[in-house]
Amino acid sequence: MRNALVLVALAVCSAVGFTQDATSVLREVDQALGASSLKSIRYSGTGFAYNFLQNWRPDGAYPRFYAKYTRSIDFEKGVSREETTRSQYENPPRGGGQQPLYTDTTGVAVTGENSAWGGGSVMLTPQGFVRAALAARPTLSQSRGGGKPMTVVSFTVKDKYKVNGYVNAQHLIEKIETWTPQPTLGDMSIETTFSDYCDFNGVKFPARIVQKQWIYPVLELNVASVEPNAAVNLQAPAGGAQAARVESTKV
């Protein structure tokens, strides 16, 4: 009985120590990214957007479009607004996505904390991940990403969605991954990678962002502008269950 109690005590102490280690790693990342000092952020750039699951064949990428992209985030409310202006890229057009686009088409997606779990979550951004993980019960593990050692901080959202953040030796987040139910694919992976961190107005932020849903990209963004603590006026979607989406076409 005494041995059993000792083993239980050791297990509890080990778990507590691991959580403290995860928290200390997050504190270092927080200091590097300035996450706690941010109430909001707005970033924009250009690149490519892809229409999810509209590929012309199963082993081909989703349809690609030129994209101008702006995202505003209110970290305190957990609300995000993404605005993407698409123009035709595929020639000839292949797959769906309302191709061919003869004029620019702008789509807006607003996501809140109660929206369906997916790639638009604030927690899947570097600063958003740090804030959410510090408020959760994070755990720590080790991995090798791209042939180099990485520290992996993990936590669970809504008691069912696991989120992993990969931290490099410079205390910067290189990748965030999670999974979400999808009617066609089942348990679908969402992977967002961050690279080429730069100082934007006193805040470190990636100049390159790529998000994959399943195995193909849905966004490839070259970030050109970052506004820390930007003046944003965002409200979560009514009802909160789904992201609110609006589309318009430039005539």
Residue frames relative to the residue before (quaternion, step in Angstrom):
aa qw qx qy qz dx dy dz
M 1.0000 0.0000 0.0000 0.0000 0.00 0.00 0.00
R 0.6466 0.5189 -0.3158 0.4614 3.56 0.99 -0.92
N 0.6464 0.5205 -0.3194 0.4575 3.60 0.96 -0.86
A 0.6395 0.5316 -0.3229 0.4519 3.56 1.01 -0.85
L 0.6558 0.5102 -0.3090 0.4628 3.57 0.98 -0.85
V 0.6265 0.5342 -0.3303 0.4616 3.57 1.04 -0.79
L 0.6578 0.5133 -0.3068 0.4580 3.58 0.95 -0.90
V 0.6436 0.5128 -0.3183 0.4706 3.57 0.99 -0.85
A 0.6554 0.5169 -0.3110 0.4545 3.59 0.93 -0.89
L 0.6498 0.5117 -0.3117 0.4677 3.57 0.99 -0.85
A 0.6473 0.5249 -0.3185 0.4518 3.56 0.98 -0.84
V 0.6546 0.5069 -0.3073 0.4691 3.57 0.98 -0.86
C 0.6598 0.5046 -0.3045 0.4661 3.58 0.92 -0.91
S 0.6410 0.5279 -0.3213 0.4552 3.56 1.01 -0.83
A 0.6620 0.5050 -0.3076 0.4605 3.58 0.93 -0.89
V 0.6452 0.5163 -0.3199 0.4635 3.57 0.99 -0.86
G 0.6538 0.5241 -0.3065 0.4516 3.56 0.96 -0.90
F 0.6456 0.5236 -0.3208 0.4541 3.55 1.02 -0.84
T 0.6429 0.5140 -0.3185 0.4702 3.57 1.02 -0.85
Q 0.6433 0.5105 -0.3220 0.4711 3.59 0.99 -0.80
D 0.6269 0.5247 -0.3382 0.4662 3.59 1.02 -0.73
A 0.6442 0.5145 -0.3183 0.4679 3.58 0.95 -0.87
T 0.6575 0.5095 -0.3085 0.4614 3.56 0.97 -0.84
S 0.6501 0.5092 -0.3254 0.4606 3.60 0.97 -0.78
V 0.6143 0.5263 -0.3419 0.4782 3.59 1.07 -0.71
L 0.6644 0.5037 -0.3028 0.4617 3.58 0.92 -0.89
R 0.6134 0.5419 -0.3518 0.4543 3.59 1.05 -0.68
E 0.6472 0.5069 -0.3141 0.4749 3.57 1.03 -0.78
V 0.6484 0.4967 -0.3137 0.4842 3.58 1.00 -0.81
D 0.6198 0.5497 -0.3301 0.4524 3.56 1.02 -0.84
Q 0.6654 0.4988 -0.3004 0.4671 3.56 0.94 -0.89
A 0.6670 0.5078 -0.3021 0.4539 3.59 1.00 -0.82
L 0.7733 0.3651 -0.1754 0.4877 3.58 0.97 -0.89
G 0.3649 -0.7468 0.4840 0.2737 3.58 1.19 -0.35
A 0.2056 0.8370 -0.4904 0.1291 3.57 1.16 0.57
S 0.6945 0.4982 -0.2926 0.4288 3.59 0.83 -0.95
S 0.6688 0.5071 -0.3008 0.4530 3.58 1.15 -0.54
L 0.6318 0.5436 -0.3276 0.4449 3.58 1.27 -0.18
K 0.2127 -0.7415 0.6227 0.1309 3.53 -0.98 0.91
S 0.7932 -0.0178 0.0451 0.6070 3.55 1.15 -0.66
I 0.0633 -0.7755 0.6247 0.0662 3.54 -1.32 0.14
R 0.0751 -0.7543 0.6478 0.0761 3.54 -1.23 0.53
Y 0.0537 0.7944 -0.6037 0.0391 3.58 -0.86 0.92
S 0.0677 -0.8030 0.5921 -0.0045 3.53 -1.14 0.68
G 0.1310 0.7821 -0.6015 0.0965 3.52 -1.28 0.41
T 0.4253 -0.6715 0.5390 0.2789 3.52 -1.32 -0.30
G 0.2245 0.7669 -0.5821 0.1505 3.53 -1.26 0.35
F 0.6178 -0.5160 0.4193 0.4198 3.53 -0.89 -0.99
A 0.1356 -0.7386 0.6538 0.0928 3.53 -1.19 0.75
Y 0.1993 -0.7864 0.5798 0.0750 3.55 -1.12 0.73
N 0.4018 -0.7057 0.5287 0.2471 3.57 -1.09 0.72
F 0.4282 -0.7469 0.4617 0.2135 3.52 -0.46 1.32
L 0.8729 0.0310 -0.0777 0.4808 3.56 -1.00 1.08
Q 0.5504 0.5901 -0.4179 0.4174 3.60 1.15 0.51
N 0.3058 0.7733 -0.5014 0.2391 3.59 1.21 0.46
W 0.5345 -0.6740 0.4235 0.2840 3.55 -1.09 0.79
R 0.7721 0.0614 -0.0740 0.6282 3.57 1.31 -0.26
P 0.6485 -0.5800 0.3193 0.3757 3.62 -1.05 0.70
D 0.7442 0.3868 -0.2252 0.4958 3.60 1.05 -0.69
G 0.6042 0.5376 -0.3673 0.4594 3.58 1.20 0.43
A 0.5963 -0.5830 0.4168 0.3615 3.56 -1.20 0.55
Y 0.6161 -0.5247 0.4277 0.4027 3.54 -1.29 0.31
P 0.6393 -0.5297 0.3751 0.4124 3.64 -1.15 0.48
R 0.2889 -0.7789 0.5422 0.1261 3.55 -0.90 1.03
F 0.0606 -0.7726 0.6318 0.0124 3.53 -1.15 0.82
Y 0.5022 -0.5650 0.5394 0.3709 3.55 -1.22 0.48
A 0.0659 -0.8305 0.5532 -0.0008 3.58 -0.96 0.80
K 0.1286 -0.6959 0.6983 0.1074 3.48 -1.31 0.71
Y 0.0678 -0.8512 0.5163 -0.0652 3.55 -0.57 1.19
T 0.0251 0.7683 -0.6392 0.0213 3.56 -1.06 0.86
R 0.0340 -0.7960 0.6043 0.0053 3.57 -0.93 0.90
S 0.1150 -0.7664 0.6304 0.0444 3.54 -0.98 0.97
I 0.0653 -0.8093 0.5838 -0.0071 3.59 -0.90 0.95
D 0.1570 -0.7247 0.6631 0.1021 3.52 -1.07 0.87
F 0.2903 -0.8004 0.5002 0.1576 3.59 -0.23 1.27
E 0.6530 0.5326 -0.3269 0.4279 3.58 1.00 -0.73
K 0.7231 0.3845 -0.2313 0.5252 3.60 1.10 -0.67
G 0.3665 -0.7352 0.4901 0.2914 3.59 1.20 -0.45
V 0.5055 0.6455 -0.4099 0.3998 3.57 1.16 0.67
S 0.1008 -0.7920 0.6019 0.0182 3.56 -1.03 0.88
R 0.0965 -0.7631 0.6362 0.0603 3.55 -1.15 0.73
E 0.0749 -0.7946 0.6024 0.0027 3.57 -0.68 1.15
E 0.0583 -0.7802 0.6227 0.0139 3.56 -0.89 0.97
T 0.0075 -0.8116 0.5812 -0.0587 3.57 -0.63 1.17
T 0.1281 -0.7695 0.6227 0.0620 3.55 -0.81 1.04
R 0.1404 -0.8202 0.5540 0.0248 3.55 -0.57 1.22
S 0.0249 -0.7527 0.6561 0.0473 3.54 -1.28 0.57
Q 0.6694 -0.5584 0.3246 0.3672 3.54 -1.19 0.64
Y 0.1064 -0.7839 0.6101 0.0432 3.56 -1.03 0.89
E 0.6871 0.4990 -0.2949 0.4381 3.60 0.79 -1.03
N 0.1243 0.7739 -0.6125 0.1022 3.57 -0.89 0.97
P 0.4145 -0.3411 -0.7900 0.2963 1.50 -0.65 2.44
P 0.6225 -0.5410 0.3976 0.4022 3.59 -1.21 0.41
R 0.0200 -0.7803 0.6251 0.0006 3.55 -1.03 0.85
G 0.7773 0.2775 -0.2321 0.5148 3.55 -0.87 0.95
G 0.6630 -0.5179 0.3802 0.3843 3.54 -1.35 -0.19
G 0.4284 0.7207 -0.4907 0.2371 3.54 -1.01 -0.85
Q 0.5708 -0.6309 0.3605 0.3824 3.59 1.17 0.63
Q 0.3144 0.7534 -0.5155 0.2606 3.56 1.06 0.72
P 0.5965 -0.2105 -0.7716 -0.0670 1.44 -2.22 1.25
L 0.3984 -0.6807 0.5564 0.2615 3.54 -1.19 0.59
Y 0.2238 -0.7968 0.5502 0.1110 3.57 -0.58 1.15
T 0.7616 0.1600 -0.1161 0.6172 3.58 1.28 -0.35
D 0.6370 -0.5147 0.3975 0.4139 3.57 -1.25 0.29
T 0.1353 -0.7764 0.6128 0.0585 3.55 -1.09 0.82
T 0.1631 -0.8028 0.5706 0.0580 3.56 -0.80 1.05
G 0.0745 -0.7885 0.6102 0.0183 3.55 -0.91 0.98
V 0.1511 -0.7768 0.6078 0.0653 3.56 -1.07 0.80
A 0.0428 -0.7859 0.6169 0.0014 3.58 -0.90 0.96
V 0.0948 -0.7847 0.6122 0.0229 3.57 -0.81 1.05
T 0.0561 -0.8160 0.5743 -0.0353 3.55 -0.73 1.14
G 0.1256 -0.7933 0.5933 0.0543 3.57 -1.00 0.86
E 0.7340 -0.4328 0.2908 0.4351 3.56 -1.30 0.07
N 0.7284 0.4059 -0.2367 0.4987 3.60 1.14 -0.56
S 0.4237 0.6890 -0.4787 0.3415 3.58 1.25 0.22
A 0.6518 -0.4880 0.3903 0.4298 3.55 -1.25 0.36
W 0.5280 -0.6567 0.4382 0.3129 3.58 -0.96 0.90
G 0.3000 0.7536 -0.5386 0.2278 3.57 -0.78 1.02
G 0.7986 -0.3729 0.2217 0.4172 3.52 -1.36 -0.11
G 0.6501 0.5418 -0.3223 0.4242 3.59 1.19 -0.33
S 0.4218 0.7273 -0.4601 0.2854 3.59 1.25 0.02
V 0.5442 -0.6165 0.4687 0.3226 3.56 -1.08 0.80
M 0.6196 0.5790 -0.3369 0.4090 3.60 1.09 -0.68
L 0.6679 0.4935 -0.3036 0.4671 3.59 1.21 -0.33
T 0.5441 0.5183 -0.4320 0.4987 3.56 1.22 0.64
P 0.6701 -0.5270 0.3120 0.4194 3.65 -1.05 0.53
Q 0.7322 0.4058 -0.2505 0.4863 3.59 0.70 -1.05
G 0.6320 0.5364 -0.3324 0.4498 3.58 1.05 -0.71
F 0.6192 0.5427 -0.3343 0.4586 3.57 1.06 -0.75
V 0.6637 0.5156 -0.3099 0.4445 3.58 0.85 -0.97
R 0.6728 0.5001 -0.3027 0.4535 3.57 0.85 -0.95
A 0.6841 0.4848 -0.2878 0.4628 3.59 0.92 -0.91
A 0.6667 0.5113 -0.3072 0.4470 3.59 0.93 -0.88
L 0.6441 0.5212 -0.3233 0.4572 3.60 1.00 -0.78
A 0.6924 0.4583 -0.2712 0.4868 3.58 1.14 -0.62
A 0.6547 0.4981 -0.2997 0.4831 3.60 1.29 -0.16
R 0.5336 -0.5574 0.4853 0.4111 3.57 -1.21 -0.60
P 0.0825 -0.8587 0.5041 0.0414 3.60 0.35 1.21
T 0.1835 -0.7472 0.6271 0.1217 3.53 -1.26 0.56
L 0.3339 -0.7591 0.5399 0.1442 3.53 -1.28 0.46
S 0.0973 0.7582 -0.6428 0.0494 3.55 -1.15 0.73
Q 0.3965 -0.7023 0.5390 0.2429 3.55 -1.33 0.10
S 0.0021 0.7844 -0.6198 0.0249 3.55 -1.16 0.68
R 0.3026 -0.7058 0.5944 0.2385 3.54 -1.33 0.08
G 0.0232 -0.8091 0.5861 -0.0363 3.55 -0.42 1.28
G 0.8299 0.0563 -0.0736 0.5501 3.56 -0.70 1.06
G 0.6840 -0.5132 0.2794 0.4367 3.56 1.12 0.70
K 0.6962 0.4052 -0.2856 0.5192 3.61 1.21 0.23
P 0.5730 -0.6062 0.4151 0.3632 3.60 -1.10 0.61
M 0.0572 -0.7845 0.6175 -0.0001 3.53 -1.03 0.88
T 0.3340 -0.6985 0.5930 0.2212 3.54 -1.16 0.65
V 0.1768 -0.8002 0.5690 0.0681 3.57 -0.79 1.05
V 0.1136 -0.7686 0.6285 0.0378 3.55 -0.74 1.12
S 0.0617 -0.8219 0.5659 -0.0206 3.57 -0.74 1.08
F 0.0905 0.7594 -0.6439 0.0222 3.53 -1.24 0.56
T 0.4065 -0.7143 0.5237 0.2243 3.55 -1.29 0.28
V 0.2501 -0.7638 0.5840 0.1146 3.55 -1.00 0.96
K 0.8532 0.0392 -0.0588 0.5168 3.57 -0.98 0.90
D 0.6072 -0.6145 0.3207 0.3884 3.57 1.15 0.75
K 0.7858 0.3197 -0.1973 0.4913 3.64 1.12 0.27
Y 0.7219 0.4074 -0.2609 0.4948 3.64 1.08 -0.41
K 0.2437 -0.7852 0.5547 0.1277 3.57 -0.50 1.18
V 0.0957 -0.7752 0.6237 0.0291 3.55 -1.06 0.86
N 0.1055 -0.7860 0.6083 0.0307 3.57 -0.88 1.02
G 0.0916 -0.7784 0.6190 0.0492 3.55 -0.97 0.89
Y 0.2435 -0.7872 0.5567 0.1055 3.58 -0.77 1.09
V 0.1276 -0.8213 0.5560 0.0017 3.54 -0.56 1.26
N 0.2978 -0.7694 0.5387 0.1709 3.58 -0.85 0.96
A 0.7437 -0.4273 0.2848 0.4281 3.56 -1.34 0.01
Q 0.6597 0.4881 -0.3042 0.4839 3.60 1.23 -0.37
H 0.4877 -0.6856 0.4028 0.3605 3.59 1.35 0.21
L 0.5024 0.6162 -0.4356 0.4220 3.56 1.12 0.75
I 0.4365 -0.6922 0.5104 0.2642 3.57 -1.05 0.74
E 0.1954 -0.8056 0.5535 0.0802 3.56 -0.69 1.12
K 0.8124 0.0169 0.0174 0.5826 3.59 1.10 -0.58
I 0.0752 -0.7444 0.6605 0.0620 3.52 -1.22 0.69
E 0.0133 -0.8057 0.5919 -0.0156 3.57 -0.87 0.94
T 0.0557 0.7640 -0.6416 0.0392 3.51 -1.22 0.64
W 0.3044 -0.7310 0.5794 0.1931 3.56 -1.33 -0.01
T 0.0328 -0.7978 0.6021 -0.0043 3.55 -1.13 0.70
P 0.5371 -0.6136 0.4517 0.3618 3.63 -1.05 0.59
Q 0.0188 -0.7822 0.6224 -0.0185 3.56 -1.02 0.86
P 0.5344 -0.6884 0.3753 0.3158 3.63 -0.65 1.07
T 0.7298 0.4187 -0.2409 0.4837 3.60 0.99 -0.79
L 0.7928 0.3533 -0.1517 0.4729 3.57 0.87 -1.00
G 0.4667 -0.6519 0.4696 0.3698 3.59 1.16 -0.39
D 0.7953 -0.1855 0.1826 0.5476 3.58 -0.81 -1.04
M 0.0736 -0.8541 0.5149 -0.0088 3.59 -0.02 1.31
S 0.3785 -0.7191 0.5396 0.2202 3.57 -0.99 0.87
I 0.1080 -0.7365 0.6636 0.0751 3.53 -1.26 0.65
E 0.0060 0.8148 -0.5756 0.0692 3.57 -0.53 1.20
T 0.0391 -0.7909 0.6106 -0.0090 3.56 -0.78 1.06
T 0.1268 -0.8005 0.5839 0.0460 3.58 -0.76 1.06
F 0.1662 -0.7810 0.6004 0.0440 3.54 -1.15 0.81
S 0.0867 0.8040 -0.5799 0.0985 3.58 -0.80 0.99
D 0.7935 0.3183 -0.2376 0.4610 3.54 -1.40 0.11
Y 0.0595 0.8230 -0.5591 0.0802 3.58 0.79 1.02
C 0.0326 -0.7832 0.6208 -0.0153 3.55 -1.03 0.92
D 0.4963 -0.6076 0.5173 0.3418 3.52 -1.32 0.22
F 0.0226 -0.7845 0.6189 -0.0311 3.56 -0.59 1.21
N 0.8304 -0.1855 0.0963 0.5165 3.57 -0.38 1.23
G 0.7665 -0.3968 0.1860 0.4695 3.55 0.95 0.96
V 0.6973 0.3973 -0.2639 0.5351 3.59 1.27 0.03
K 0.3741 -0.7096 0.5480 0.2370 3.57 -0.94 0.89
F 0.1007 0.7836 -0.5989 0.1307 3.53 -0.83 1.09
P 0.5210 -0.6561 0.4359 0.3288 3.61 -1.00 0.73
A 0.3554 -0.7272 0.5490 0.2087 3.55 -1.01 0.83
R 0.7511 0.2635 -0.1651 0.5823 3.57 1.30 -0.18
I 0.0159 0.7888 -0.6115 0.0607 3.58 -0.78 1.11
V 0.0084 0.7773 -0.6285 0.0280 3.56 -0.92 0.96
Q 0.0561 -0.7892 0.6108 0.0293 3.56 -0.85 0.97
K 0.1379 -0.7613 0.6304 0.0629 3.53 -1.04 0.96
Q 0.0834 -0.7425 0.6604 0.0752 3.51 -1.15 0.72
W 0.7437 0.0596 -0.1953 0.6366 3.48 -0.47 1.42
I 0.7647 -0.3634 0.2380 0.4759 3.67 -0.60 -0.96
Y 0.7022 0.4461 -0.2563 0.4921 3.59 1.28 -0.12
P 0.5683 -0.6058 0.4265 0.3579 3.60 -1.12 0.58
V 0.1808 -0.7347 0.6375 0.1452 3.52 -1.30 0.54
L 0.7908 0.0741 -0.0522 0.6054 3.58 1.28 -0.32
E 0.0073 0.7362 -0.6768 -0.0003 3.53 -1.10 0.87
L 0.0155 0.8482 -0.5220 0.0887 3.55 -0.31 1.28
N 0.1812 -0.7215 0.6594 0.1085 3.52 -1.10 0.90
V 0.2678 -0.8042 0.5141 0.1311 3.56 -0.31 1.29
A 0.1525 -0.8134 0.5592 0.0505 3.56 -0.81 1.05
S 0.8083 0.1345 -0.0314 0.5724 3.57 1.10 -0.68
V 0.0023 -0.7762 0.6302 -0.0167 3.57 -1.02 0.88
E 0.0964 -0.7883 0.6073 0.0231 3.58 -0.86 1.04
P 0.2198 -0.7758 0.5772 0.1292 3.63 -0.29 1.18
N 0.8456 0.0762 -0.0935 0.5200 3.57 -1.08 0.81
A 0.1470 0.8087 -0.5451 0.1652 3.54 0.97 0.94
A 0.5196 -0.6125 0.4905 0.3381 3.55 -1.21 0.52
V 0.0989 0.7925 -0.5908 0.1143 3.57 -0.31 1.25
N 0.1227 -0.7674 0.6260 0.0647 3.55 -1.14 0.68
L 0.1510 0.8283 -0.5114 0.1723 3.53 0.32 1.32
Q 0.1112 -0.7649 0.6318 0.0577 3.52 -1.14 0.77
A 0.5193 -0.6361 0.4698 0.3242 3.57 -1.02 0.79
P 0.6095 -0.5569 0.4057 0.3921 3.61 -1.13 0.57
A 0.5632 -0.5971 0.4500 0.3518 3.57 -1.09 0.73
G 0.7883 0.2450 -0.2028 0.5267 3.57 -0.80 0.97
G 0.2809 -0.8388 0.4314 0.1772 3.56 1.19 -0.62
A 0.5409 0.6697 -0.4099 0.3015 3.60 1.13 -0.36
Q 0.8068 0.1333 -0.0461 0.5737 3.57 0.94 -0.83
A 0.5605 -0.5671 0.4711 0.3773 3.55 -1.24 0.40
A 0.3808 -0.7052 0.5466 0.2428 3.57 -0.98 0.85
R 0.0695 -0.8154 0.5747 -0.0045 3.57 -0.79 1.04
V 0.0444 -0.7742 0.6314 -0.0011 3.54 -1.03 0.90
E 0.0916 -0.7919 0.6022 0.0439 3.58 -0.96 0.84
S 0.0076 0.7788 -0.6272 0.0022 3.55 -1.10 0.73
T 0.2760 -0.7587 0.5715 0.1471 3.54 -1.19 0.56
K 0.3723 -0.7187 0.5452 0.2183 3.55 -0.91 0.94
V 0.2833 -0.7776 0.5418 0.1467 3.56 -0.70 1.11
